[in-house]
Amino acid sequence: MYKIIEREVLAPKIKLFKVKAPELARKAHPGQFIILRIDEKGERIPLTIADFDAQKGTITIIFQEVGRTTDLLGQMNVGDFILDFVGPLGSASEIENFGTVVCVGGGVGVAPVYPIARALHEAGNKVISIIGARSKDMLIWENEMKKISSELYVATDDGTAGTRGFVTNVLEELLAKERVDRVVAIGPVVMMHAVAAVVPKNLPLIVSLNTIMVDGTGMCGACRLEAAGETFFACVDGPEFDGHVVNWDLILQRSKMFVEEEAIALRAVIEGGCKCQSQNGR
């Protein structure tokens, strides 16, 4: 069992947990993910690693309460235990000195883009970061991103912070005036699709398709995708792919597959409450 040692509310329905997991922390790399299960009756869900500290033996996860399991997870507190916490899984991000790299994070996607941007910064790259959210109160980790970026731009749909509009608006302006060697984008599928439409085909674009994963092992087939005419699974073949060759229409279609089932499961949580493991056996 894995103990929650820190809990923070970053924004409405968005929470940060630091979990004691020494073995995972020693082996974790940017771009990888973990699979957790709250209790014996819980489902397995993949979450991208937002941060890791090998010395302290901790893994940081950031999640948004959008369904049954994330809602139950959000009700847990410091001192509670997560039954299963498996990883690190997935291929690590490619980190080297590319030159100038633009890192784009949308919504909760700011969390997984952070360790990648930090590693790229440490490798000697000029890191220009663009982060976005619907509004100022939904914006997360602005200060953290600022510390590891040469430049940081903020965009909000309603203009309550930074530029009014989308991250793609800022990205288009940036690409028009700056020589860029690589773009990394993580966020909702619609955001990554929009970024792919903006970035020139001759400019490398890396996207993380962690948002479409379900069981994280390749067995369920829910994260099946098409890239360059071939079939892949986001969890075992990724989660990072060349954003220029991904079939975004297919991913958008598949991302809507379980909306009805997720709504039914979430209603059950609201009606039944949370029965989570803790030090006190709650």
DAPEBEL-V987889 format. One line per field, one symbol per residue. ss: DSSP state (@ for helix, = for strand, . for the rest). phi: phi as a letter, one per 40 degrees, with the letter a starting at -180 (. if undefined). Layout:
BEGIN
ss: ???
phi: ???
END
This chain:
BEGIN
ss: .==========..=======.@@@@@@.....=====.......=========....=======...@@@@@@@.....===.======..........=======..@@@@@@@@@@@@@@...========..@@@...@@@@@@...======......==..@@@@@@@@@@@....=====..@@@@@@@@@@......====.@@@...........====..====@@@@..===...=.@@@@@@@....@@@@@@@@@@@@@@....==....
phi: .bccbabaccadgbbbbbbcadccccbcbdgcbbbbbcacccccbcbcccaabcccgbbbbbabcbadccccccccbdhcbccbabicbgccccbacchbbcbbbbgccccccdccccccccchccbbbbbaacadcbcbfccccccbbcabbbbbdcgcagcchbcccccdccccbbcbbabbbbiddccccccccccdccbdbbbbcccccbcgbgccgcccabafgbcbbdccbbccacccbccccccccccccbdccccccccccccbgbbbcadcgc
END
